[in-house]
Amino acid sequence: MDRSRLPLHALRAFEAAARHLSITRAAQELCVTQGAVSHQVALLEGLIGAPLFRRLPRGLALSDEGLALLPTISHAFDAMGARLDGIVGGVQEVLTLGVVGTFAGGWLLDRLDGFTHAHPHIDLRVMTNNNRVDLAGEGLDLAIRFGDGAWHGTHAEEIMPAPLTPLCGPVAAARLGDPRDLAGEVLLRSYRSEEWPRLMAACGLACPPLRGPVFDSSALMVASAMAGRGVALAPAAMFAQDLAAGRLMRPFAMEIDMGRYWLTRLHTRAPTPAMAQFRDWLMGGIGR
């Protein structure tokens, strides 16, 4: 579509109505009448050729077309607002970073002051996740994630290895003299079900029945292990402070390679100066 013909008033009306799921509240936010909002939404629906909402007895629900359109429209308005804020406040560029929670807590957060002091012109937005990332849908410039680096449509640059090893609290560690002793413990699990079987196979052992809770966050899983609720399988490098303080123990030296940490972006997204500066800072800090 020709940019000069973009129906900006209609897009704004749709975004507000979709966010509130209410024509009335959208009209109040935009300081216009309900009829004006309804008219603009109808114009956009006519242009698209499909309804954007399903009208319910007690409000609105987004149609499939509305659900598909909303993230793009919201991101566009957020980006415009951020750029205007940057011009007014002297910030040159907004950088939105998604980070898997384990890496955020285990490496990034203690070092972020160094980045912000070195690059005060970059307005960094950090969003943590459980390693399930939608770069486009969430409006992320970059994402740090764990895995094999093979994500469709994504450029991935290796940050560091992250081998997994058993981790537990001191009481459990005192019971673990040999990997065979793991069969008597609650083995806490991530959503990657193959991790414990792979570790036990590496020790030449059959994997015992897995009955422990399943976590979508390694940080929560390790916190549960420190509290004495079982043995976690996680990257020791991300919990160095807890290990040094004796709150967390590594009963065995064995480890398995199930993935690495990667810095990712969409192949279709050309790196901005802020993206390049964050990449250089991150890679320069690995190993320190």
Residue pairs with C-beta under 8 A, 6 or more apart in sequence:
7 40
7 43
7 44
7 47
9 40
10 40
10 41
10 43
10 44
10 47
11 44
11 73
12 30
12 40
12 77
13 26
13 30
13 36
13 37
13 40
13 41
13 44
14 40
14 41
14 44
14 52
14 66
14 69
14 70
14 73
15 70
15 73
15 74
15 77
16 25
16 26
16 29
16 30
16 37
17 23
17 26
17 37
17 41
17 53
17 60
18 52
18 53
18 62
18 66
18 70
18 73
19 26
19 74
20 26
20 29
21 59
21 60
21 61
21 62
22 59
22 60
23 34
23 37
23 38
23 41
23 60
24 34
26 37
27 33
27 34
27 36
27 37
30 36
30 37
41 52
41 53
44 52
45 51
45 52
48 65
48 69
50 63
50 65
51 63
51 65
51 66
52 62
52 63
52 65
52 66
52 69
53 60
53 61
53 62
53 63
53 66
54 60
54 61
54 62
54 63
62 70
71 136
71 137
71 138
71 139
74 139
75 139
78 139
79 94
79 139
82 94
82 123
83 94
85 91
85 123
86 92
86 93
86 94
86 123
90 121
91 121
91 122
91 123
92 121
92 122
92 273
92 274
93 121
93 122
93 123
93 272
93 273
93 274
94 122
94 123
94 125
94 274
95 122
95 123
95 124
95 125
95 141
95 142
95 272
95 274
95 275
95 278
96 125
96 127
96 139
96 140
96 141
96 142
97 124
97 125
97 126
97 127
97 140
97 141
97 142
97 143
97 144
97 278
98 127
98 128
98 129
98 133
98 135
98 138
98 140
98 142
98 143
98 144
98 145
99 108
99 126
99 127
99 128
99 129
99 143
99 144
100 128
100 129
100 130
100 131
100 144
100 145
100 146
100 261
101 128
101 129
101 130
101 217
101 218
101 219
102 146
102 217
102 218
102 219
102 234
102 235
102 238
103 144
103 146
103 238
103 261
104 126
104 128
104 144
105 219
105 238
106 219
106 235
106 237
106 238
106 239
106 240
107 237
107 238
108 126
108 144
111 285
112 124
112 126
114 281
114 285
115 122
115 124
115 278
115 281
116 122
116 124
118 281
119 274
119 277
119 278
119 281
122 274
122 277
122 278
124 278
127 138
127 140
129 143
130 216
130 217
131 145
131 146
131 147
133 140
133 143
133 145
133 264
134 140
135 143
135 154
135 264
135 265
135 266
135 269
136 266
141 265
141 269
141 272
141 274
141 275
142 263
142 264
142 265
142 275
142 278
142 279
143 263
143 264
143 265
144 159
144 261
144 262
144 263
144 264
145 151
145 261
145 262
145 264
146 162
146 259
146 260
146 261
146 262
147 259
147 260
147 262
148 259
148 260
149 156
149 158
149 260
149 262
150 156
151 264
153 266
153 267
153 268
154 264
154 265
154 266
154 267
155 264
155 265
155 266
155 267
156 262
156 263
156 264
157 262
157 263
157 264
157 279
157 283
158 260
158 261
158 262
159 260
159 261
159 262
159 263
159 282
159 283
159 286
160 237
160 260
160 261
160 286
160 287
161 257
161 260
161 261
162 235
162 237
162 238
162 259
162 260
162 261
163 235
163 236
163 255
163 256
163 257
163 258
164 195
164 199
164 233
164 234
164 235
164 255
164 256
164 257
164 258
165 233
165 234
165 235
165 236
165 250
165 252
165 253
165 254
165 255
165 256
166 176
166 182
166 199
166 231
166 232
166 233
166 250
166 251
166 252
166 254
167 222
167 225
167 231
167 232
167 233
167 234
167 236
167 239
167 243
167 248
167 249
167 250
168 176
168 185
168 225
168 226
168 230
168 231
168 232
168 248
168 249
168 251
169 225
169 226
169 227
169 228
169 247
169 248
169 249
170 246
170 247
170 249
171 228
172 185
172 225
172 228
172 230
172 231
172 249
172 251
173 249
173 251
175 181
175 184
175 185
176 182
176 185
176 231
176 251
176 252
179 200
179 203
179 205
179 252
179 254
180 205
182 200
182 208
182 231
183 205
183 208
185 230
185 231
186 211
186 212
186 229
186 230
186 231
187 196
187 208
187 210
187 211
187 212
187 230
187 231
187 233
188 212
188 213
188 215
188 221
188 224
188 225
188 229
188 230
188 231
188 232
188 233
189 195
189 196
189 210
189 212
189 213
189 214
189 215
189 221
189 233
190 214
190 215
190 216
190 218
190 221
190 233
191 214
191 215
191 216
192 258
193 210
194 258
195 233
195 256
195 258
196 207
196 210
196 233
197 207
198 256
198 258
199 233
199 254
199 256
200 206
200 207
200 208
201 207
202 254
202 256
203 254
212 230
213 224
213 229
213 230
215 221
215 224
218 232
218 234
218 235
218 238
221 232
221 234
222 232
222 234
222 239
222 242
222 248
224 230
224 232
225 231
225 232
225 248
226 242
226 247
226 248
236 243
236 250
236 255
239 248
242 248
243 249
243 250
263 279
263 282
263 283
265 271
265 275
271 279
